[in-house]
Amino acid sequence: MNDQLKLLFIDDDLFFAKQLSVEAQKHLVVNFQRKAADAVAELKKNADGYCCAVLDVMMPPPRGWEAKTGQGLYTGLEVLSRCKGEILDANLPIILLSNSEEVISRVKIEILSFPFLDGLVYIQEKRRLNSPVDLFKQVNKMAKKWRKHDLAKK
């Protein structure tokens, strides 16, 4: 892995992603992916190249994923499912984001079916993020725990 630490930010709303990652961009390179299929390809190719990933749960599903993703309500879970080996091998922490309390509740139940991710996944309601600093603190906390990187010192 090169010396420049990287965060993978997967969200179809690029404006939101860039706003929320403004603090993280002061400490590391942020790679934005707007499409779930592109995120899967990136994780399969380079999961070990990231210190953490932020993944929106509700995103438009790629063609053929509609049934598995509840028409997009759970696209982030399908990304996890398709990349579980790479995520586990890289010990890559994931922060799942959602606006919907209903979706958050379902995600918490679904995560139980991913025992390999025990503790590696953190679920965050978007509306409870008060600032980009809040998200960066969670990214840093998870990067320290799972990847042994302290981003605040960079």
PAGULO-288402 format. One line per 3 residues: number of its first residue (from 1); for each residue x, y, z of C-alpha. Coordinates in Angstrom, 1 decimal. Layout:
REM PAGULO-288402
NUM	X/Y/Z ~ ...
This chain:
REM PAGULO-288402
1	0.0/0.0/0.0 ~ 1.4/3.4/-0.8 ~ 2.0/6.0/1.9
4	-1.0/8.1/0.9 ~ -4.0/6.8/3.0 ~ -7.3/6.5/1.1
7	-11.0/6.5/2.0 ~ -13.5/4.9/-0.4 ~ -16.8/6.9/-0.4
10	-19.6/5.2/-2.1 ~ -22.7/7.3/-2.6 ~ -24.9/8.2/-5.6
13	-25.2/11.8/-4.2 ~ -21.8/13.2/-5.0 ~ -22.7/16.6/-3.7
16	-23.6/15.1/-0.3 ~ -20.5/12.8/-0.3 ~ -18.1/15.7/-1.0
19	-19.7/17.9/1.7 ~ -19.6/15.1/4.3 ~ -16.0/14.2/3.5
22	-14.5/17.7/3.6 ~ -12.7/17.0/6.9 ~ -11.5/13.6/5.7
25	-10.0/15.2/2.6 ~ -7.7/17.2/4.9 ~ -6.1/14.0/6.1
28	-6.4/11.4/3.3 ~ -7.2/10.9/-0.4 ~ -10.9/10.3/-0.9
31	-12.0/8.2/-3.9 ~ -15.7/8.7/-4.7 ~ -17.7/6.0/-6.4
34	-21.3/6.9/-7.4 ~ -22.4/3.5/-8.8 ~ -22.7/0.3/-6.8
37	-21.3/-1.8/-9.6 ~ -18.2/0.4/-9.9 ~ -17.7/0.2/-6.1
40	-17.8/-3.6/-6.2 ~ -15.2/-3.6/-9.0 ~ -13.0/-1.2/-7.0
43	-13.3/-3.2/-3.8 ~ -12.6/-6.5/-5.6 ~ -9.5/-4.9/-7.1
46	-8.2/-2.7/-4.3 ~ -9.9/-3.2/-0.9 ~ -6.5/-3.4/0.8
49	-5.7/0.1/-0.6 ~ -8.2/1.8/1.7 ~ -8.1/2.5/5.4
52	-12.0/2.6/5.5 ~ -15.0/2.8/3.3 ~ -18.2/4.8/3.7
55	-21.1/3.2/1.9 ~ -24.6/4.6/1.4 ~ -27.2/1.9/1.9
58	-29.9/3.3/-0.4 ~ -28.6/3.7/-4.0 ~ -29.9/3.0/-7.4
61	-29.3/-0.7/-8.1 ~ -27.4/-1.8/-11.2 ~ -29.5/-3.7/-13.7
64	-30.2/-7.2/-12.5 ~ -29.8/-6.2/-8.8 ~ -33.4/-4.9/-8.3
67	-34.9/-7.9/-6.6 ~ -31.9/-8.4/-4.3 ~ -31.8/-4.8/-3.2
70	-35.5/-4.0/-2.7 ~ -35.4/-1.7/-5.7 ~ -32.5/0.1/-4.3
73	-33.4/0.4/-0.6 ~ -30.6/-2.1/0.3 ~ -28.0/-1.7/-2.5
76	-25.3/-1.2/0.1 ~ -26.0/-4.6/1.6 ~ -25.6/-6.2/-1.8
79	-22.2/-4.4/-2.2 ~ -21.2/-6.0/1.1 ~ -22.4/-9.4/0.1
82	-20.6/-9.3/-3.3 ~ -17.3/-8.1/-1.7 ~ -17.3/-10.0/1.6
85	-14.1/-11.9/0.9 ~ -12.2/-8.8/-0.1 ~ -13.5/-6.8/2.8
88	-12.6/-9.6/5.3 ~ -9.2/-10.3/3.7 ~ -8.3/-6.5/3.9
91	-9.8/-6.1/7.3 ~ -11.5/-3.1/5.8 ~ -13.9/-1.2/8.1
94	-17.2/-0.1/6.6 ~ -19.5/2.8/7.7 ~ -23.0/2.3/6.3
97	-25.0/5.4/5.9 ~ -28.8/5.8/5.6 ~ -31.4/8.5/6.1
100	-34.2/6.1/6.9 ~ -34.8/4.7/10.4 ~ -36.8/1.9/8.8
103	-33.9/1.0/6.5 ~ -31.4/1.3/9.5 ~ -33.5/-1.2/11.4
106	-33.6/-3.6/8.5 ~ -29.9/-3.2/7.9 ~ -29.2/-4.0/11.6
109	-31.1/-7.2/11.1 ~ -29.4/-8.0/7.8 ~ -26.0/-7.4/9.2
112	-26.6/-10.3/11.6 ~ -26.5/-12.5/8.5 ~ -23.0/-11.2/7.8
115	-21.2/-12.7/10.9 ~ -17.9/-12.3/9.2 ~ -18.3/-8.5/9.5
118	-18.8/-8.6/13.3 ~ -17.7/-5.2/14.4 ~ -16.2/-4.3/11.0
121	-19.4/-2.5/10.0 ~ -20.7/0.6/11.7 ~ -24.2/1.9/10.9
124	-24.7/5.6/10.9 ~ -27.9/7.6/10.3 ~ -27.0/10.5/8.0
127	-29.3/12.9/9.9 ~ -27.3/12.3/13.2 ~ -24.1/13.5/11.6
130	-23.8/17.1/12.8 ~ -20.7/17.9/10.7 ~ -18.0/16.4/8.5
133	-15.9/16.3/11.6 ~ -18.2/13.7/13.1 ~ -17.8/11.4/10.1
136	-14.1/11.9/10.1 ~ -13.9/11.0/13.8 ~ -15.8/7.7/13.1
139	-13.5/7.0/10.0 ~ -10.5/7.6/12.2 ~ -11.7/5.4/15.0
142	-12.4/2.5/12.7 ~ -9.2/3.0/10.8 ~ -7.2/2.9/14.1
145	-9.0/-0.2/15.3 ~ -9.1/-2.3/12.1 ~ -6.2/-1.0/10.0
148	-3.9/0.4/12.7 ~ -3.9/3.9/11.1 ~ -4.3/7.1/13.1
151	-5.5/9.5/10.4 ~ -5.5/12.5/12.7 ~ -1.7/12.3/13.0
154	-1.2/12.5/9.2
